[in-house]
Amino acid sequence: MKIIAMIPARYNAARFPGKLMKDLAGKSVILRTYEASVNTNLFDEVYVVTDSDVIFKNIADAGGNVLMSKKEHECGSDRIAEAVENIDADIVINVQGDEPFIDEVSLSKLIDVFKKDTKKEIDLASLKVEITNKEDIENTNNVKVITDVNNLAIYFSRSVIPYHRDTNINVKYYKHKGVYAFRKQALIDFYNTPMTPLEAAEKIEAIRYQEIGKKIKMVETSVEAVGIDTPEDLEKAIAFLKK
């Protein structure tokens, strides 16, 4: 089973433009992420896929594997699918470009899903983390997920799911973390399918996979990713590396 990591890397980010090329203790954020992914030794190959000449050059100059997107894409799955179409791989892991402190344990758990899936029934694996704070549960920026007894995703929503009608019943809430492991064919099928109605309504790409019949195995993690979304996050990351 050949396992590769793809790091989608857009230059323009709404909250922090150009963040992937910001200096993080002597190297760019994206190069730090690339090198951290390689150093996990979890993957047969690691690629950055980008729409930016600047990012392309940064990775290429460091001797890394980097691909240029041929089209504009609305989501990471589309960018990755275009890139892997002609790459030999069985499992594709989506690593976030703005998360240079790789969560090796969680990535290993995603890979294990496919190692154990001898009948090849699972199309995707992804992460969920329990949330208990009322603000986090009600925050529409947090995508929530509900699963069946086998931890297969039933639905993703920005709304509060499940609705806690009977308060005598203990209910847990989970936030979806946007780290995916895909069978290559699931990615290609997603790429070749137009945006689906519920996906369009919620603006959650995971729903398209469900609407076209893909099975998503959710893996619980307690690790919250350390991402770089703001200049303040970058300062914290620099301080962390200098320790």
N, C-alpha and C positions, 0 to 999 in steps of 0.2 A: 504494500500500500504506500503510494507516494504522497507525502504530505508537504504542501508548500504554504508559505505565508505571503499574503498580499497586503501592502500598506497603502491605501488610497490617500493621496496627498494633494489636496487643493491648495492653491496659494492664497486665494481670497477667502477669508473667514469673516463673517459678519461682525462678530463681537471683538475680534482681535486680528485685523488684517495682517497677513504675512507672518503669522505666528510661527509657522513651521520652519522659517528661516531665521528666527531670532537666535541670538547667541546664548547657548546654555553651557557655560563654563568651558568655552573654547571650541565648541562644535555646535552646529545647528540642532534645533529640536528634532527635525526629521532624521538627521544623521544619527543622533543619539538613539532614536527609536529603532532605526534600521539595525544598528550595531547590537543593541540590546536583544533584538529578535534573533539575530544570528547566534548570539552567545548563549541562548537558551539550549541550543542543540536539539530542539524539538522538531526542526523542519529540515527537509531535504534541500529546499531552496527558499530564499527570501527575496521578494521583489518590492520595490516602491513603484507605484503607478500614479502618474501625475499629469496635470494639465499645464505645468509651469516649466519654462526653459531654465529658470534659475534653480529650481529644485532638481531638475534632471541633471544639470551640470554638477551640482553639489554632491549628489550621490555617485555619479559617474567618476568624478575626479577622485573620490575616495575608494574607487575600485568596486563599488556596489552594483547590484543588479537593479536597473531602473528602466521603466517603460513609459512611453508618452501616450496619453489618451488620444485617440483619433477624433473623438466626438465630445460634445458637451454632455454631461450627465447630471441628472437630478439627485441621484443617490449613490452611495458607495457600492451597492450590489451591481448596479449597471456598469460602473467604472471597472470593477474587478472582473465582471463577466466578459467584457470586451477584451480585457488583457489576457485572460486565461483560455480564451477560445482555442488558441493554437498551441497551448502549453500542455505537456504531458503531466497530468496530476490526477489523483483520485479524490483527495480531500484538500480543500482550500480554506485556510484560516484568515479571517479578516482582523488585522491588527490596527488599532487606531493610531494615526500618525502623530497625534498630540499627547500620547501617553508613553513617554520614554522610560518609565519605571515599570517594566513588564511584569505582569502577574503570572509567573511561570506555573504556579499550582493550578490556577483556574484553566489556563490553556491546556495543561496536561489532562485535566478532567474532560474537556471537550474532545480531545483526541481519543481518549479512552472510550467515549460513547461509540465511536465507529469501529474501534478494535473489538468491542464486545458485540457489535451488531452483525453477527455472522450471516443473517438472512438479508442484510442490506435493506431493512425496512425504514430506517431513519434517513431523512433527506438533509436535515440541518440539526445542529446543536447550538444552543445559546445559553447565556447566563442570566440568572435572576438573583436578586438580593432582597432579603426581608426588610421592609420599612415599617416603622411603628409610629413615627411622628405624624400627627394629624395633618400638619401643613404639607409634608411630603406626600402623603396619601392623596390629598386633594389637589396638589399642584399639577396642572395640566401639561407642564413641561416634562413631568415624570410619566413615562409609559408604564402602565401596570400590565401584569400578565396573570391569567388564571390557567391552571393545568388540571389534567385528569389524574387518576390514582397512579398512573404510570409516568407521571411528570411530562406528558405530552401537552404542548400548548393547546388550549381551547380557544383563547382569544386574547388579543392585546388591545388596550384602550388608554386614552388620556383621561377618561372618566374614572370614577372610583368603582373598581370591580374587585370582588363581588359586592353587591349592595347588601349591607348588614341589616336586614329587616328584623331578624330574630336576635336580639341582643343577648339572649341566653346561650347562644351558640358561639363558640370561640372561632374567630376568623383571623387568618393571617393575610397580609398584603405583601405583594412582591413587585419590585421595580425591575423592569427589563433593562439589562445592560447590553448595549449595542455591539457586543463582540460575538461574531458568528463563526461556526465551522460548517462548511457546505460540502456535500457531494458535488463534484463538478457539474454533473448533469442538472442538478437542481438550479444552480446558478444560470446555466444556459437557458433553461426553460423560463426562468424569471425574466431574463433579458429579452427573450423573444415573445413575451406577453405584455400587451399594453397595460397601463395602470388600471387596477380593478376598482370597482365602486367604493367598497369599504376602505380600501387603502387611500383613495382620493379624499374621502370624508375625514378620516382620522390623521392622514399624513404620517402613516407608519408603514414602512416598507415590508416588515415581517408579515403583515396581513395579506399582501399579494401572494406570498408563498402558500398561505393557508387557503386562499380563495382558489388557487389552482391545484389544491389537493396534496400539498407537501406536508410531511410529518416533521414537527419541530420538537426535539427533546430539550427540555429545560434542565439546566444543571445549577443547583444552588451554590452560591459562594457567599462568604462573609467579607470578602475583600472589596472595598470601594476603590475604584481606579483613581490614580492621581493624574488628572489631566491638566493640560495647560490651555485654559479658556480665556484668561485675562492677563494683563501685565503683572498683576499681583501674584498670580499662580506661577508665572515665570520667575519672579523674585524668590518665591518659596522654594522652587526647584533648584535654583542656583545655590541658595543657602544649604539645601539638603546635600548637594554634591560636594560642597566645600567642607562638610563635616569630617 
